[in-house]
Amino acid sequence: MNYKIRTVLDTEEDVVRTVLIDAKITLEQLHKTIVDTYGFDKGQMASFYTCDDSWEQEMEIPLVDMSENLVDKGNEMRNYILEDSLAKVNDKLLYVYDFINMWTVYVELVGIDKNTKLEEPKLILSVGDLPKQKEMPSGEVSEVDLLGSFEDEFKSEFDEEDFESLDDYDNY
């Protein structure tokens, strides 16, 4: 049995990928498929989140379980089967990739195909391109800006001439 999975990247412009994929794969394999279809850099951390019909985030399913519980390391993508996580049409998952850039992808089961035989995931729809760089929130200040404004504000207070007069105090 194959699933038709639609993914929508949360960006200003529409970026949509729909894949036909074996329902028996793991969420880790779905993660790799999403990374490939969007052209994300490989090697970043990611998590799926179960969610309700309104896309409200529920339980996290990480790529790698980073918890301190060494006994139970079962909460990882490799331990979840896609057909168990998305059991019926319109079931949803949230996918967050690269926790620095926070790429968020809405994942939805939009169809079930019981007839087609697949050897590997098949991209059947691709709309839009990944933005060159994730837009930074407005009002954010870079490290360079902070340094420049600090120097501008306090430059007169820390002129080299002022420090020369401090040498007199070292003689005590």
Residue pairs with C-beta under 8 A, 6 or more apart in sequence:
1 22
1 23
1 24
1 83
1 112
1 113
1 114
2 20
2 21
2 22
2 23
2 112
2 113
2 114
2 116
2 118
3 20
3 21
3 22
3 23
3 82
3 83
3 86
3 109
3 111
3 112
3 113
4 18
4 19
4 20
4 109
4 110
4 111
4 112
4 113
4 124
5 18
5 19
5 20
5 21
5 30
5 86
5 107
5 108
5 109
5 110
6 16
6 17
6 18
6 107
6 108
6 110
6 125
7 16
7 17
7 18
7 19
7 34
7 37
7 38
7 95
7 105
7 106
7 107
7 108
8 14
8 15
8 16
8 105
8 106
8 108
9 15
9 16
9 17
9 38
9 103
9 104
9 105
9 128
9 130
10 103
10 104
10 105
10 106
11 131
12 131
12 135
13 128
13 129
13 131
14 127
14 128
15 38
15 127
15 128
15 129
15 130
15 131
16 125
16 126
16 127
16 128
17 34
17 37
17 38
17 123
17 125
17 126
17 127
18 110
18 123
18 124
18 125
18 126
19 33
19 37
19 121
19 122
19 123
19 124
20 113
20 116
20 118
20 121
20 122
20 124
21 30
21 33
21 82
21 118
21 121
21 122
22 82
22 118
22 121
23 82
23 83
23 112
24 81
24 82
24 83
25 81
25 82
25 121
26 77
26 78
26 79
26 80
26 81
26 82
27 48
27 61
27 77
27 78
27 80
27 81
27 82
27 85
28 63
28 76
28 77
28 78
29 82
30 48
30 77
30 82
30 107
31 46
31 48
31 63
31 77
31 95
33 121
34 40
34 95
34 97
34 105
34 107
35 42
35 46
35 97
37 123
37 126
38 103
38 105
38 130
39 130
40 97
40 98
40 103
40 130
41 98
44 97
44 98
44 99
44 100
45 62
45 63
45 64
45 98
45 99
46 62
46 63
46 77
46 95
46 96
46 97
46 98
47 60
47 61
47 62
47 63
47 95
47 96
48 60
48 61
48 77
48 80
48 85
48 93
48 94
48 95
48 107
49 57
49 58
49 59
49 60
49 61
49 93
49 94
49 95
49 96
50 58
50 59
50 61
50 85
50 93
51 57
51 58
51 92
51 93
51 94
52 58
52 92
53 90
53 92
55 92
55 94
55 106
57 94
60 75
61 75
61 76
61 77
61 80
61 85
62 75
62 76
62 77
63 76
63 77
64 76
65 73
65 74
65 75
65 76
67 75
85 91
85 93
86 92
86 93
86 107
86 109
88 109
89 109
89 110
89 111
89 112
90 108
90 109
90 110
91 108
91 109
92 106
92 107
92 108
92 109
93 107
93 108
94 104
94 105
94 106
94 107
95 104
95 105
95 106
95 107
96 102
96 103
96 104
96 105
97 103
97 105
101 134
102 134
103 134
